[in-house]
């Protein structure tokens, strides 16, 4: 009779792993009371065996599986001494070793002065071939002190280019630096323009206009008869 199916332990279904050779772990199979025993295990990644045969009886059994960045399916085959084979249920995992692709900011251009305290920030869309792009982090800092004056997370929506975001609250007139960082679902990040922030000056006219009140016309001294 064939052995029982191995039970996959880790990575969890859909798990993110920061390596191209993740440790794949499973619980041993059994060969029943009348079986001759388990001879070895074979790891399948994307339907092809990876690595050599694995021998072990401790729980869990772990071995390295090979993959490229992206989503992969894996399973384990238990082979007993009689040659019977049983394949486990399959799981997927996602390898992520590369950050999102390089991208750049668009506007306001570096060194620009804008006549508003609520500038609209725009940048190029980027992508991530591994776990997928999750968000952009927009940060505006004071040019003199470096203090963060605004920080906004923008959800990544595929096919949105350019990506634009306006601040929720007005910032004081002054000099600032702004930067955008793209983050994928595995937590890997890439800053726009190779990490170089852009300078920005806000100069909105916030002085209310004055209103001159005309003088009262002089009353005539003539009288009507």
Helices and strands as residue ranges (DSSP letters): E 7-10, E 15-17, E 23-27, E 38-45, E 48-49, E 61-64, E 70-80, E 85-87, E 91-95, E 105-107, E 112-114, E 120-123, E 133-142, E 148-155, E 163-166, E 174-184, E 189-191, G 192-195, E 198-202
